[in-house]
Amino acid sequence: MKKLLFQTDSSLAKTGFGRNAKALLSYLYKTKKYEIVQYCCGTDHSNPALQITPWKSVGTLPDDPEERKRIGQDPGQARLASYGGYLIDKVMKQEKPDFYFGVQDIWGTEFAITQPWFDKINSVIWTTLDSLPILPTAVANAPKIKNYWIWSSFATKALHKMGHAHVKTVHGCIKSDDFFRLDDKDRQNLRKKNNIEEDAFIVGFVFRNQLRKSVPNLLEGYAKWKLEKKPDRKTYLLFHTYWKEGWGIHKLATEYGIDKSEILTTYVCKKCGDYEIKKYDGEDQKCSRCSTEKSQVTTSVGFGVRENQLNEIYNFMDVYCHPFTSGGQEIPIQEAKLTELVTLVTDYSCGEESCEEGSGSIALEWTEYREHQTEFKKASTCPLSIASNIGKVYDMSPSLRSEIGKTSRQWALDNFSVGVIGKFFEDFIDNTDVKEYDFDKEGSSTEKKKNYPDAFIPHVESDSDWVLTLYRDILAMDNHTNDEGYKTWMNSLANKVPRKQIEDYFRKVARDHNQKHFPVKIEDFLDKDDKGSRMVYVMPESPVDVFLSTALFKSIKIKYPNYNLYVATKPENYHILEGNEHVHKIIPYSVQFDDTLFLEGIGDHEGYFEIAFTPHLTTQRVNNYVHNNKDKVDKEDLCTF
């Protein structure tokens, strides 16, 4: 029996990755041909909730709270651990899978690609990419990934143009039996139960309330349609989302002249589990089904409706509209199609595929803008196009709407159903030979080279020489012009990818490498014979602040003559402090130095210093020193000269 390990969101999570995992792993489990282990992102390793899955599920985070707290001191390491980088070696050695599937955003699988076992066993990266130009890390890693599968053909085509012909499109899957059109009587009864007019026209949108979901565009388009066409029956927007994050929907509605009562949402009860469709009136509402006070909340990734309930929610709608800036697949589009709704979709990113001939979609026009800092191409969906196409569906005959709906459902079944995607996985696993690999003999960190994420990179005119400098000075690698990685970066530069974006990626790779193979420990920089008589002054940057800080050191030493003064700063500031008679030792700053209690000790953690001075927290992290310039400073006491 072949053993499979899937690194992805928990099957219990109501995220796209989580719901995909639930559908696919249920399919594979029912074949009774495989031993399945799910490595669940962002979950404690032994979380009892994971025991309810029929296959083995373990989390990516350590069980020990102190260990999690220590990891959390560094946001980069915390994110890496959440995706699975911290425990991956332990889990792989323990489980010894024949197949590894990394099913996550590309940056959430990158740590696996560098592991010694990755190309020694059958490994698959099954990821989402949503914008042009393709993320540099996705391009750079393409030659290293034999089985590189993308959820949308949009990104696959872009990678093919770059010469990575081995990349395939494998869609995320949906348990299609859960989604279907109810008969007209059942649809009417749902509306009656929720006090909605039977003949009302409802425009629906199922989404996570994120920046990339174009809520303002939909509101503006809906308002323009109503203003111009003046529909002769009641109309609503139905937003199935979580209102406490993201867009201020009511504020925007007021701006566009939409009555708040026209915007319906889904409430779900934390006690009885039933749902209700009604206007939004805040969280923690009284449940009309079980009469429990403060039990109704809007649906979120942490707590939401069941699949059969979500199917009913789609069946409230007369048309489904999904405007977005970009997306890896946008599963609600396929779910809406399975319920035979006419779908209006932004024709960019994964939307291109959803608008192809035979999909049953009506394409929404958009204009391009660039995302700040990343320079990714994003789509701003045209409100006029939304208005025009809502009107087109409103005026559409029931027979034509039904015909398009049936076409939409068949297209979704053919391309996204778990039967189709599950069979693809089944065939791949069954037709791929197991590779022999001894996980217990994999290389140690002593064989690794330390990287230099903070290395100074001078201006180099030649792109070729500049790329080779990044490899040499940041990644400590002697690269050459025939290397696939070098070719990839040169191609990126030719396609106008900014140098800064590429350099930032190299530095990130170096930091991730060092965090994994050369974790920094404060105790490694401390003397062994001064425990109990240490104090630290933390000032990571800037050179001016570090220099001004030296004016305080004499008075600190006068007040605490029996303590050794350590100064934590970034390496580029060491020269400012070298030779200072009051400084015992200069040590490298890390984010751990932002936690004063961690430095001084709390609870069972004894700490490293008796006294920690962290003025940077109130000058560089949280500004609380301005006081309208009315501070009275005793300059004589501060002066050390």
DAZI-V217324 format. One record per residue. N is the residue number from 1. RES is the residue in three letters. PHI is phi in whole degrees, -180 to 180 (* if undefined). Layout:
n	res	phi
N	RES	PHI
N	RES	PHI
This chain:
n	res	phi
1	MET	*
2	LYS	-74
3	LYS	-106
4	LEU	-116
5	LEU	-121
6	PHE	-110
7	GLN	-96
8	THR	-167
9	ASP	-65
10	SER	-57
11	SER	-65
12	LEU	-87
13	ALA	-79
14	LYS	-94
15	THR	-102
16	GLY	-60
17	PHE	-65
18	GLY	-66
19	ARG	-70
20	ASN	-61
21	ALA	-62
22	LYS	-60
23	ALA	-67
24	LEU	-69
25	LEU	-67
26	SER	-63
27	TYR	-62
28	LEU	-66
29	TYR	-63
30	LYS	-70
31	THR	-72
32	LYS	59
33	LYS	-106
34	TYR	-132
35	GLU	-96
36	ILE	-114
37	VAL	-124
38	GLN	-106
39	TYR	-101
40	CYS	-91
41	CYS	-66
42	GLY	72
43	THR	-124
44	ASP	-60
45	HIS	-56
46	SER	-110
47	ASN	-55
48	PRO	-58
49	ALA	-61
50	LEU	-71
51	GLN	-72
52	ILE	-80
53	THR	-75
54	PRO	-68
55	TRP	-100
56	LYS	-73
57	SER	-129
58	VAL	-132
59	GLY	-92
60	THR	-92
61	LEU	-105
62	PRO	-64
63	ASP	-74
64	ASP	-70
65	PRO	-59
66	GLU	-66
67	GLU	-67
68	ARG	-65
69	LYS	-65
70	ARG	-64
71	ILE	-62
72	GLY	-68
73	GLN	-65
74	ASP	-115
75	PRO	-56
76	GLY	-66
77	GLN	-68
78	ALA	-64
79	ARG	-65
80	LEU	-61
81	ALA	-66
82	SER	-62
83	TYR	-71
84	GLY	133
85	GLY	-66
86	TYR	-73
87	LEU	-106
88	ILE	-60
89	ASP	-62
90	LYS	-61
91	VAL	-68
92	MET	-65
93	LYS	-67
94	GLN	-73
95	GLU	-88
96	LYS	50
97	PRO	-74
98	ASP	-86
99	PHE	-133
100	TYR	-116
101	PHE	-119
102	GLY	-94
103	VAL	-116
104	GLN	-166
105	ASP	-56
106	ILE	-59
107	TRP	-72
108	GLY	-90
109	THR	-122
110	GLU	-60
111	PHE	-62
112	ALA	-70
113	ILE	-63
114	THR	-88
115	GLN	-72
116	PRO	-63
117	TRP	-83
118	PHE	-56
119	ASP	-96
120	LYS	-98
121	ILE	-119
122	ASN	-82
123	SER	-113
124	VAL	-131
125	ILE	-108
126	TRP	-119
127	THR	-133
128	THR	-110
129	LEU	-133
130	ASP	-127
131	SER	-143
132	LEU	-105
133	PRO	-66
134	ILE	-59
135	LEU	-49
136	PRO	-52
137	THR	-65
138	ALA	-69
139	VAL	-75
140	ALA	-63
141	ASN	-87
142	ALA	-54
143	PRO	-66
144	LYS	-89
145	ILE	-113
146	LYS	-66
147	ASN	-107
148	TYR	-115
149	TRP	-117
150	ILE	-117
151	TRP	-71
152	SER	-134
153	SER	-69
154	PHE	-53
155	ALA	-76
156	THR	-59
157	LYS	-62
158	ALA	-65
159	LEU	-70
160	HIS	-62
161	LYS	-63
162	MET	-85
163	GLY	100
164	HIS	-97
165	ALA	-71
166	HIS	-80
167	VAL	-70
168	LYS	-120
169	THR	-95
170	VAL	-131
171	HIS	-69
172	GLY	-64
173	CYS	-107
174	ILE	-129
175	LYS	-75
176	SER	-65
177	ASP	-65
178	ASP	-79
179	PHE	-125
180	PHE	-164
181	ARG	-80
182	LEU	-77
183	ASP	-71
184	ASP	-59
185	LYS	-65
186	ASP	-65
187	ARG	-64
188	GLN	-66
189	ASN	-65
190	LEU	-61
191	ARG	-67
192	LYS	-59
193	LYS	-60
194	ASN	-108
195	ASN	58
196	ILE	-115
197	GLU	-56
198	GLU	-64
199	ASP	-97
200	ALA	-65
201	PHE	-102
202	ILE	-116
203	VAL	-99
204	GLY	-107
205	PHE	-151
206	VAL	-106
207	PHE	-161
208	ARG	-85
209	ASN	-76
210	GLN	-117
211	LEU	-57
212	ARG	-77
213	LYS	-92
214	SER	-85
215	VAL	-62
216	PRO	-59
217	ASN	-64
218	LEU	-67
219	LEU	-61
220	GLU	-65
221	GLY	-64
222	TYR	-61
223	ALA	-63
224	LYS	-64
225	TRP	-62
226	LYS	-66
227	LEU	-66
228	GLU	-82
229	LYS	-95
230	LYS	46
231	PRO	-56
232	ASP	-91
233	ARG	-141
234	LYS	-64
235	THR	-129
236	TYR	-142
237	LEU	-103
238	LEU	-116
239	PHE	-104
240	HIS	-92
241	THR	-162
242	TYR	-102
243	TRP	-83
244	LYS	-87
245	GLU	-127
246	GLY	75
247	TRP	-64
248	GLY	-84
249	ILE	-63
250	HIS	-66
251	LYS	-62
252	LEU	-67
253	ALA	-60
254	THR	-62
255	GLU	-61
256	TYR	-95
257	GLY	76
258	ILE	-100
259	ASP	-65
260	LYS	-59
261	SER	-69
262	GLU	-84
263	ILE	-105
264	LEU	-94
265	THR	-147
266	THR	-98
267	TYR	-106
268	VAL	-129
269	CYS	-88
270	LYS	-72
271	LYS	-98
272	CYS	-89
273	GLY	82
274	ASP	-80
275	TYR	-121
276	GLU	-146
277	ILE	-102
278	LYS	-162
279	LYS	-69
280	TYR	-79
281	ASP	-139
282	GLY	92
283	GLU	-86
284	ASP	57
285	GLN	-90
286	LYS	-73
287	CYS	-78
288	SER	-76
289	ARG	-86
290	CYS	-113
291	SER	66
292	THR	-79
293	GLU	-71
294	LYS	51
295	SER	-113
296	GLN	-92
297	VAL	-133
298	THR	-75
299	THR	-74
300	SER	-143
301	VAL	-68
302	GLY	-85
303	PHE	-151
304	GLY	-152
305	VAL	-91
306	ARG	-79
307	GLU	-62
308	ASN	-67
309	GLN	-71
310	LEU	-63
311	ASN	-60
312	GLU	-62
313	ILE	-64
314	TYR	-61
315	ASN	-77
316	PHE	-74
317	MET	-86
318	ASP	-103
319	VAL	-151
320	TYR	-112
321	CYS	-122
322	HIS	-129
323	PRO	-87
324	PHE	-156
325	THR	-81
326	SER	-177
327	GLY	-167
328	GLY	-78
329	GLN	-157
330	GLU	63
331	ILE	-54
332	PRO	-56
333	ILE	-62
334	GLN	-70
335	GLU	-62
336	ALA	-62
337	LYS	-65
338	LEU	-64
339	THR	-91
340	GLU	65
341	LEU	-90
342	VAL	-70
343	THR	-113
344	LEU	-103
345	VAL	-134
346	THR	-62
347	ASP	-86
348	TYR	-145
349	SER	58
350	CYS	-64
351	GLY	-64
352	GLU	-58
353	GLU	-68
354	SER	-70
355	CYS	-107
356	GLU	-68
357	GLU	-61
358	GLY	92
359	SER	-84
360	GLY	81
361	SER	-91
362	ILE	-109
363	ALA	-74
364	LEU	-97
365	GLU	-74
366	TRP	-151
367	THR	-119
368	GLU	-83
369	TYR	-138
370	ARG	-108
371	GLU	-72
372	HIS	-60
373	GLN	79
374	THR	-78
375	GLU	62
376	PHE	-67
377	LYS	-75
378	LYS	-128
379	ALA	-108
380	SER	-107
381	THR	-68
382	CYS	-73
383	PRO	-58
384	LEU	-65
385	SER	-67
386	ILE	-62
387	ALA	-60
388	SER	-61
389	ASN	-83
390	ILE	-62
391	GLY	-62
392	LYS	-63
393	VAL	-72
394	TYR	-59
395	ASP	-86
396	MET	-70
397	SER	-68
398	PRO	-58
399	SER	-67
400	LEU	-68
401	ARG	-61
402	SER	-65
403	GLU	-63
404	ILE	-64
405	GLY	-61
406	LYS	-68
407	THR	-63
408	SER	-60
409	ARG	-62
410	GLN	-64
411	TRP	-61
412	ALA	-66
413	LEU	-62
414	ASP	-67
415	ASN	-112
416	PHE	-132
417	SER	-68
418	VAL	-64
419	GLY	-63
420	VAL	-76
421	ILE	-69
422	GLY	-61
423	LYS	-66
424	PHE	-60
425	PHE	-64
426	GLU	-59
427	ASP	-65
428	PHE	-61
429	ILE	-66
430	ASP	-68
431	ASN	-97
432	THR	-110
433	ASP	-72
434	VAL	-74
435	LYS	-99
436	GLU	-81
437	TYR	-152
438	ASP	-97
439	PHE	-65
440	ASP	-77
441	LYS	-112
442	GLU	-69
443	GLY	-62
444	SER	-100
445	SER	-68
446	THR	-66
447	GLU	-87
448	LYS	-93
449	LYS	-99
450	LYS	-71
451	ASN	-96
452	TYR	-130
453	PRO	-65
454	ASP	-102
455	ALA	-60
456	PHE	-79
457	ILE	-111
458	PRO	-71
459	HIS	-69
460	VAL	-126
461	GLU	-64
462	SER	-74
463	ASP	-59
464	SER	-61
465	ASP	-65
466	TRP	-66
467	VAL	-63
468	LEU	-64
469	THR	-66
470	LEU	-60
471	TYR	-62
472	ARG	-71
473	ASP	-88
474	ILE	-100
475	LEU	-97
476	ALA	55
477	MET	-124
478	ASP	-92
479	ASN	-92
480	HIS	-145
481	THR	-72
482	ASN	-93
483	ASP	-72
484	GLU	-63
485	GLY	-63
486	TYR	-59
487	LYS	-63
488	THR	-63
489	TRP	-69
490	MET	-65
491	ASN	-66
492	SER	-63
493	LEU	-64
494	ALA	-64
495	ASN	-93
496	LYS	69
497	VAL	-69
498	PRO	-62
499	ARG	-58
500	LYS	-59
501	GLN	-63
502	ILE	-70
503	GLU	-63
504	ASP	-61
505	TYR	-65
506	PHE	-58
507	ARG	-66
508	LYS	-64
509	VAL	-59
510	ALA	-65
511	ARG	-64
512	ASP	-62
513	HIS	-61
514	ASN	-67
515	GLN	-62
516	LYS	-81
517	HIS	-100
518	PHE	-136
519	PRO	-60
520	VAL	-80
521	LYS	-120
522	ILE	-57
523	GLU	-62
524	ASP	-68
525	PHE	-104
526	LEU	-102
527	ASP	-67
528	LYS	-84
529	ASP	-104
530	ASP	-121
531	LYS	-60
532	GLY	93
533	SER	-136
534	ARG	-112
535	MET	-138
536	VAL	-132
537	TYR	-116
538	VAL	-109
539	MET	-151
540	PRO	-64
541	GLU	-160
542	SER	-88
543	PRO	-55
544	VAL	-65
545	ASP	-64
546	VAL	-65
547	PHE	-63
548	LEU	-63
549	SER	-64
550	THR	-62
551	ALA	-69
552	LEU	-95
553	PHE	-65
554	LYS	-63
555	SER	-68
556	ILE	-63
557	LYS	-68
558	ILE	-66
559	LYS	-73
560	TYR	-127
561	PRO	-68
562	ASN	-96
563	TYR	-114
564	ASN	-82
565	LEU	-95
566	TYR	-97
567	VAL	-122
568	ALA	-101
569	THR	-151
570	LYS	-78
571	PRO	-53
572	GLU	-68
573	ASN	-103
574	TYR	-57
575	HIS	-64
576	ILE	-71
577	LEU	-101
578	GLU	-61
579	GLY	89
580	ASN	-71
581	GLU	-67
582	HIS	-90
583	VAL	-94
584	HIS	-75
585	LYS	-160
586	ILE	-99
587	ILE	-129
588	PRO	-72
589	TYR	-74
590	SER	-141
591	VAL	-64
592	GLN	-61
593	PHE	-76
594	ASP	-84
595	ASP	-108
596	THR	-60
597	LEU	-67
598	PHE	-65
599	LEU	-71
600	GLU	-90
601	GLY	104
602	ILE	-157
603	GLY	60
604	ASP	-77
605	HIS	-86
606	GLU	-80
607	GLY	79
608	TYR	-123
609	PHE	-132
610	GLU	-75
611	ILE	-136
612	ALA	-126
613	PHE	-98
614	THR	-126
615	PRO	-65
616	HIS	-63
617	LEU	-65
618	THR	-102
619	THR	-119
620	GLN	-118
621	ARG	-102
622	VAL	-127
623	ASN	-74
624	ASN	-137
625	TYR	-115
626	VAL	-70
627	HIS	52
628	ASN	55
629	ASN	60
630	LYS	-109
631	ASP	-65
632	LYS	-108
633	VAL	-103
634	ASP	-86
635	LYS	-67
636	GLU	-65
637	ASP	-71
638	LEU	-79
639	CYS	-68
640	THR	-114
641	PHE	-105
